[in-house]
Amino acid sequence: MTTAPALARQRTKTRWARAALELLLILALWVFYSLARLLADTSLQPALARANDLLHVETLLGIHWEVPLNQLFTDHRVLGLAGSYWYASLHYVVTAAVLIWLWRLGTDRYGPARRALVIGTLLGLAAYLVMPTAPPRFISGYVDVLSLHAADGWWGADASAPRGLGGLTNELAAFPSLHAGWSLWVALALQVYATRRWVRVLGWAYAVGTAIVIVGTGNHWVIDAVVGWLVILVGWAAARAVGRIPLPRLWPRSDRTRRTLDPPPAHEDAPVVD
C-alpha cells in the first residue's frame, strides 16, 4: 500500500518533470524563433519597398501616427530612455512571469494559454520568412531611439540585442510585431484568469503601452502592432478550438483491448424485467 508521504513525493516528482518539459518546449520555441528570424531574407531593398507599401496602407486607413510618436520619444530624453528599457526587456520578462503564474494556477489554465501563444508566435515567424519588412528607423526621417540611448543600456546600436550580439538578430523582422502580439496575449490571459480588476486593467495598459513604445522608438509601424495583435487573436481562437474538438485516435483499439474494456453482453436467457 502506498503511503501518503510517498504519494506526495510522487506528485512532486511528476510536477517537476512536467515543469522541466515545459522549459524545454519553451527553449525549443525560442531557438526556433531565433533561427526563423535569422533564416529570413536580409535583402534591404525589397524590405524597404514593403515598408513603403505598409506606409501607403496606413495613410489610406488614417493610422499613420509614426512621425509624431517618434518625435515625442526623441525630444524627451526620459521618455526615450524609459521606452528603450521597456522595448528591450519587458517583452521577455512580463511574458515569462505570466507563463509562470498560469503554470501555478494549473494546467487547465496554463495549457490553452500557452497553446495560444505558440500558435500566434508561429504565425508571426511565418510572416517574417515570407515578407521581411524594414522598420521605420531604416527610413530617412525616423530616429532609432534605442540607438540614441545605447550607452545607457545593455543593448547595442543594432536593434535591442545585447551589445556585441546585434549580428545575431534579423533587423527586418518587423511585420508583424510580436512585441505587440505577446503584450496582447498577456492582457488576454489576465483578463480571462485574473480575479482582481486592477490586475486586468494593468494587463490592458501594458498592451497599449507596448504598442505606443514600439512605434515611438522607431522599431515598428502602427500596422505592425495591429497585425501582431491579430495573429495572437487568431492563435487564441485556434487554441480554444483545438481544446474543444476531441482528436480521433491515431489507431483503433485491438479486439483484445476492446473486449477487455467493453462491458460483457447480456446473457440471452436472462429474464426481462419490466
C-alpha positions as CSV (number, residue, x, y, z in Angstrom):
1,M,0.0,0.0,0.0
2,T,1.4,3.4,-1.0
3,T,1.6,5.8,1.9
4,A,0.5,9.4,1.9
5,P,4.1,10.8,2.0
6,A,5.1,8.5,-0.9
7,L,2.2,9.8,-2.9
8,A,3.1,13.4,-2.2
9,R,6.7,12.7,-3.3
10,Q,5.5,11.1,-6.4
11,R,3.3,14.1,-7.2
12,T,6.2,16.5,-6.6
13,K,8.4,14.5,-8.9
14,T,5.8,14.4,-11.6
15,R,5.2,18.2,-11.3
16,W,8.9,18.9,-11.6
17,A,9.2,16.6,-14.6
18,R,6.3,18.4,-16.3
19,A,8.0,21.8,-15.4
20,A,11.3,20.6,-16.9
21,L,9.5,19.5,-20.1
22,E,7.7,22.9,-20.4
23,L,11.0,24.7,-20.0
24,L,12.5,22.5,-22.8
25,L,9.5,23.2,-25.0
26,I,9.8,27.0,-24.4
27,L,13.5,26.9,-25.0
28,A,12.9,25.0,-28.3
29,L,10.4,27.6,-29.3
30,W,12.9,30.4,-28.6
31,V,15.6,28.6,-30.6
32,F,13.1,28.2,-33.5
33,Y,12.1,31.9,-33.1
34,S,15.7,33.0,-33.4
35,L,16.5,30.7,-36.3
36,A,13.5,31.7,-38.2
37,R,14.4,35.4,-37.9
38,L,18.0,34.6,-39.0
39,L,16.9,32.5,-42.0
40,A,14.7,35.2,-43.4
41,D,15.9,37.1,-46.4
42,T,18.0,40.1,-45.4
43,S,17.9,42.0,-48.7
44,L,17.3,45.6,-47.8
45,Q,15.7,47.0,-50.9
46,P,12.7,44.6,-51.0
47,A,12.2,45.2,-47.3
48,L,12.2,48.9,-47.8
49,A,9.7,48.6,-50.6
50,R,7.4,46.5,-48.4
51,A,7.7,49.2,-45.6
52,N,6.6,51.9,-48.1
53,D,3.7,49.7,-49.1
54,L,2.6,49.4,-45.5
55,L,3.0,53.1,-45.0
56,H,0.7,53.7,-48.0
57,V,-1.9,51.3,-46.5
58,E,-1.6,53.2,-43.2
59,T,-2.2,56.5,-45.0
60,L,-5.3,55.2,-46.6
61,L,-6.6,53.9,-43.2
62,G,-5.7,57.1,-41.4
63,I,-3.4,55.4,-38.9
64,H,0.0,57.0,-40.0
65,W,1.0,58.0,-36.5
66,E,4.7,57.1,-36.5
67,V,6.1,60.6,-37.1
68,P,4.6,62.4,-34.0
69,L,5.2,59.4,-31.7
70,N,8.8,59.0,-32.8
71,Q,9.3,62.8,-32.4
72,L,7.9,62.6,-28.8
73,F,10.3,59.8,-27.8
74,T,13.2,61.6,-29.5
75,D,12.6,65.0,-27.9
76,H,12.1,63.8,-24.3
77,R,15.2,62.0,-23.0
78,V,13.5,60.4,-20.0
79,L,10.6,59.1,-22.2
80,G,13.1,57.8,-24.8
81,L,15.2,56.0,-22.2
82,A,12.2,54.5,-20.4
83,G,10.8,53.4,-23.8
84,S,14.2,51.8,-24.7
85,Y,14.3,49.8,-21.5
86,W,10.6,48.8,-22.0
87,Y,11.3,47.6,-25.5
88,A,14.5,45.7,-24.7
89,S,13.3,43.9,-21.6
90,L,9.6,43.7,-20.8
91,H,8.8,41.7,-23.9
92,Y,10.5,38.7,-22.3
93,V,10.2,39.4,-18.6
94,V,6.4,40.1,-18.4
95,T,5.6,37.2,-20.8
96,A,7.7,34.8,-18.8
97,A,6.2,36.0,-15.5
98,V,2.6,35.5,-16.8
99,L,3.5,32.0,-18.0
100,I,4.9,31.1,-14.6
101,W,1.7,32.5,-12.9
102,L,-0.5,30.5,-15.2
103,W,1.5,27.3,-14.5
104,R,0.9,27.8,-10.8
105,L,-2.8,28.2,-11.4
106,G,-3.0,24.8,-13.0
107,T,-2.8,23.0,-16.4
108,D,-6.4,23.8,-17.3
109,R,-5.4,27.5,-17.5
110,Y,-1.8,27.2,-18.5
111,G,-2.3,24.7,-21.3
112,P,-4.7,26.7,-23.5
113,A,-3.0,30.0,-22.9
114,R,0.5,28.6,-23.8
115,R,-1.0,26.9,-26.9
116,A,-2.4,30.3,-28.0
117,L,1.0,32.0,-27.5
118,V,2.8,29.3,-29.5
119,I,0.3,29.4,-32.4
120,G,0.4,33.2,-32.6
121,T,4.2,33.2,-32.5
122,L,4.5,30.6,-35.3
123,L,2.2,32.7,-37.4
124,G,4.4,35.8,-36.8
125,L,7.5,33.8,-37.7
126,A,5.9,32.6,-40.9
127,A,5.3,36.3,-41.8
128,Y,9.0,37.1,-41.1
129,L,10.1,34.4,-43.5
130,V,7.6,35.3,-46.3
131,M,7.8,39.1,-46.2
132,P,10.8,40.7,-44.4
133,T,10.0,44.3,-43.8
134,A,12.1,47.3,-42.8
135,P,11.2,49.1,-39.6
136,P,10.8,52.9,-39.5
137,R,14.3,53.5,-38.2
138,F,15.7,52.3,-41.5
139,I,13.9,55.1,-43.4
140,S,15.0,58.7,-43.5
141,G,13.0,61.0,-41.2
142,Y,12.7,58.5,-38.3
143,V,15.0,58.2,-35.3
144,D,16.3,54.9,-33.8
145,V,15.6,55.8,-30.2
146,L,17.3,52.7,-28.8
147,S,20.5,53.6,-30.6
148,L,20.3,57.1,-29.0
149,H,20.4,55.5,-25.6
150,A,22.6,52.5,-26.3
151,A,25.3,53.9,-23.9
152,D,22.8,53.8,-21.0
153,G,21.6,50.2,-21.5
154,W,22.8,46.7,-22.4
155,W,21.7,46.9,-26.0
156,G,23.9,47.9,-28.9
157,A,23.2,50.2,-31.8
158,D,21.8,47.4,-33.9
159,A,18.3,46.6,-32.5
160,S,17.6,45.5,-29.0
161,A,20.0,42.6,-28.9
162,P,22.7,42.7,-26.2
163,R,25.7,44.8,-27.1
164,G,28.0,43.0,-29.5
165,L,25.3,40.5,-30.5
166,G,23.5,42.6,-33.0
167,G,24.6,40.4,-35.8
168,L,22.7,37.5,-34.4
169,T,19.3,39.2,-34.9
170,N,17.3,39.9,-38.1
171,E,16.5,43.6,-38.1
172,L,14.0,43.1,-40.9
173,A,11.6,41.0,-38.7
174,A,9.3,43.9,-38.2
175,F,5.9,42.7,-39.6
176,P,4.0,41.7,-37.6
177,S,5.2,42.9,-34.2
178,L,5.4,40.1,-31.7
179,H,6.2,42.7,-29.1
180,A,2.7,43.9,-29.6
181,G,1.3,40.4,-30.0
182,W,2.8,39.0,-26.8
183,S,1.7,42.0,-24.8
184,L,-1.9,41.4,-26.0
185,W,-1.5,37.8,-25.0
186,V,-0.6,39.0,-21.5
187,A,-3.7,41.2,-21.4
188,L,-6.0,38.4,-22.6
189,A,-4.5,35.9,-20.1
190,L,-5.0,38.4,-17.2
191,Q,-8.5,39.3,-18.5
192,V,-9.6,35.7,-18.5
193,Y,-7.9,34.3,-15.4
194,A,-7.1,37.2,-13.0
195,T,-9.6,37.7,-10.3
196,R,-8.6,41.3,-9.4
197,R,-9.9,44.1,-11.6
198,W,-6.8,46.2,-11.2
199,V,-4.6,43.4,-12.5
200,R,-6.8,43.1,-15.6
201,V,-6.6,46.8,-16.1
202,L,-2.8,46.7,-15.7
203,G,-2.7,44.0,-18.4
204,W,-4.5,46.2,-20.9
205,A,-2.4,49.2,-20.0
206,Y,0.7,47.1,-20.7
207,A,-0.6,46.1,-24.1
208,V,-1.5,49.6,-25.1
209,G,1.8,51.0,-23.7
210,T,3.8,48.4,-25.6
211,A,2.1,49.4,-28.9
212,I,3.0,53.0,-28.2
213,V,6.6,52.2,-27.3
214,I,7.4,50.0,-30.3
215,V,6.1,52.7,-32.7
216,G,7.6,55.7,-30.7
217,T,11.1,54.1,-30.6
218,G,11.1,53.7,-34.4
219,N,11.1,49.9,-34.3
220,H,7.6,49.2,-35.8
221,W,4.9,50.7,-37.9
222,V,1.4,51.1,-36.5
223,I,0.2,48.3,-38.8
224,D,2.9,46.0,-37.4
225,A,1.2,46.3,-34.0
226,V,-2.3,45.8,-35.4
227,V,-1.3,42.6,-37.2
228,G,0.7,41.5,-34.2
229,W,-2.5,41.7,-32.2
230,L,-4.3,39.9,-35.0
231,V,-2.0,36.8,-35.0
232,I,-2.4,36.4,-31.3
233,L,-6.2,36.7,-31.5
234,V,-6.1,34.0,-34.2
235,G,-3.8,31.9,-32.0
236,W,-6.2,32.3,-29.1
237,A,-9.2,31.3,-31.1
238,A,-7.4,28.4,-32.6
239,A,-6.2,27.2,-29.1
240,R,-9.8,27.3,-27.9
241,A,-11.0,25.3,-30.9
242,V,-8.3,22.7,-30.5
243,G,-9.2,22.3,-26.9
244,R,-12.8,21.7,-27.6
245,I,-12.5,19.4,-30.6
246,P,-11.8,15.8,-29.5
247,L,-8.9,14.4,-31.5
248,P,-9.6,11.0,-33.1
249,R,-7.4,8.0,-32.1
250,L,-4.3,7.6,-34.2
251,W,-5.0,3.8,-34.3
252,P,-8.1,1.7,-33.4
253,R,-8.1,-0.4,-30.3
254,S,-7.2,-4.0,-30.8
255,D,-10.0,-6.6,-30.5
256,R,-8.5,-7.9,-27.3
257,T,-8.4,-4.4,-25.7
258,R,-12.0,-3.7,-26.8
259,R,-13.2,-7.0,-25.3
260,T,-11.4,-6.1,-22.0
261,L,-12.8,-2.5,-21.8
262,D,-16.3,-3.1,-23.3
263,P,-18.9,-4.5,-20.9
264,P,-20.0,-8.1,-21.5
265,P,-23.2,-8.6,-23.4
266,A,-26.3,-9.6,-21.5
267,H,-27.0,-13.3,-21.4
268,E,-29.6,-14.3,-23.9
269,D,-31.5,-16.4,-21.3
270,A,-31.6,-13.6,-18.7
271,P,-35.1,-12.7,-17.6
272,V,-36.6,-9.5,-18.9
273,V,-37.6,-7.1,-16.1
274,D,-40.5,-4.8,-17.0
